Amino acid sequence: MFLRQTNRKKDGKAHRYFSVVENRRLSSGKTVERTVLHLGEINDKQEAAWRKTLQVFDEDGQASRNLSLFPEDREIPVGDLDSIQVKLGQMELHRPRLFGSCWLGCELWRQLELDTFWQRKIPGGRETVSWEKVLQLLVVNRLVAPSSEFHVHRQWFLSTAMDELLPVDFAVAEKDRLYRCLDRLLEHKQDLFVWLQKKWADLFHADFEVLLYDLTSTYFEGEMEGNPKARRGYSRDGRPDCVQVVIALVVTTDGFPLAYEVMNGNTIDSTTLSGFLDKIENTYGKAKRMWVMDRGIPTEAVLAAMRAPGREISYLVGTPKSRIGKHEKLWLNLPWLSVRDSVEVKLYQEDGELYVLAKSEGRQAKEVEMRKSLPSRDQLLMRLGAAKTEAGRAYGFVKVRVSESDRWRPGGALGPLCATDTDRGGVPLAQE
């Protein structure tokens, strides 16, 4: 890296700007220059605010102060005491590294006392680097710049000041050591959740009376023969051709995860809740909790068990579509109750359950605006072109027609578009 000077005349005055530049060699053998940092004009008759450009830490006095920078060929202005002259021709930048965000990650690690926790769970042996340091490196990486263990080994560790913050050498980022560290964590997963829950409650006075429960899935584009949980099932990603795993997660209203579980890819949603109810109660004790979840997760048998005497677990879940018609007549005669601005509800009880019908004017307005966002003429023509390409010769049997009564709309959008099959007497095939 080197310091580049750029001269510029403005309003009859000469100005000098500086930037830090590095050379990068390409695979072709050529060298290109990349600007790393713009320094601006280094205190050449600048305002006082621009003069305080360099913060220096005095190790003896344990304090920092700002210094003004001046080139060696310019005199320091009278009255500017905290100043230094810089030999720009000899100035070089060696190994710039990321520090601030890494320091913050390490400080959070200490505030949560995770160093103490993991030193007890994974005691040291004959290894040259403690497993707690390796894990701290991985956690800070996930917090600052999430990437794979291999990327941490090849690039990220070398571009940060983690060796100074831990303090360790490159041995902590050895590739096999990073992978082996993760294998040692799984057996302590539940203890870690309990530890973090206590810290979260102490730091933020949080309670865990309302829990959100949901499931997702992630698929693999391979056979995954070494993973017995990777199986084909209902794909939320629209990839039924790939094997997947199902992930269940319990979080608080603040987004703090209390528990998670990786299950077989063919796991049915309605079979997962009972196990998590028992796990949360065994870990955090019984309490008057409210579970919030999608209507496809609990079965009627599970809900009945949650309402059973002695357990009495509260829940908020969507009413199944098959049962909405049964309650519709009861909703019509009930008055609307205002609970907040633009939100109204209707309440009624039946068979020991409280039903809530909600109406939100803000959400309704949002839905209306979304439906008004019709595609423009050019967008519709592009869609027709793509459909023609996919249809091939069959496109000759389709006739496109635009409604005369609503041909144009504000903003250049087309009116209702209808494709018909000419061989079947104009039977509609699709309408937008």
C-alpha angles and dihedrals in degrees: 000000000000141000116256123203121207121192121208135171118219126173089350093305128111117235130187121207127189135204137175112243132185132196119235122193116218127214088254090063096251122125123227130188124233125193108230101179138003110221096182122208111340105227100297099157090321127153119276092256091061092048094067093076105131126058113203124193117214107211093194095052094033090225138106131225138180123250130195118234123222129174116249093247094057127075120238111250117251112264095024099114103164096064141119134193118233126211096222094186091061098039115117135170117221126192104339109205139188111254117151101062092040090052090051091051091051091047091053088050090056094043090056089046090230090147089064093044096051095041087061095043096044106030119196123262134170094316117119093225123044117241090232090064092048091050092047089054091053094046094049089049091053089050099045106030113355111218142139125286089249091056090049089053097045104036122351100062092050092051095054139062093241091119088062095041099050090028105231140112130247091290089085090064097048107140101235091043091058092052095045091051092064091053090060095056104062097078090055096050097108094045089052092053091052092048094049092045091056092047091047091051093047096047100042103019088238126173128206101213095119116052128182117213125191143147134223136170139219125203134212127219094217142061093266091200091165093059113071092190094059105099139142118267143128104334118213088187094059093247106118088156091069131070116244147177126232118230121202119196135187115198137169124241087264091058095254110147115230099178142350136186134195110216139179115293093241094053113135114231095229092059096059106066101072093060093051093049090057093043094053093046094047092048104038101019131246117303142155094275130170116217117204118196147140118280093244094063107066125054123214089254091055092048090050090052090051090053094046118121112269093028106049098169113182120225142180114209137154117262112249113254091237090063100043093085091055092060099035096093091052091054095056097066097044122098122242116249121206113228099168140343110313093355123105131171141192118214132196137153130225132166092357094306129110114223120204124197110191131196123188120188091194092054091045092053090049092052091049092051091049091053091048091059095097119176118260124248093261092049091052092049090052090051090050089051092052091047090051091053092051095044095053114182091354089072089078090070093058124084120197118213132181120209111252093209093057105021098138132030132187111286094032096283121151122239125240111329120206130186116202136188107240093197092059098049098269099308108176113252101178137351131195 
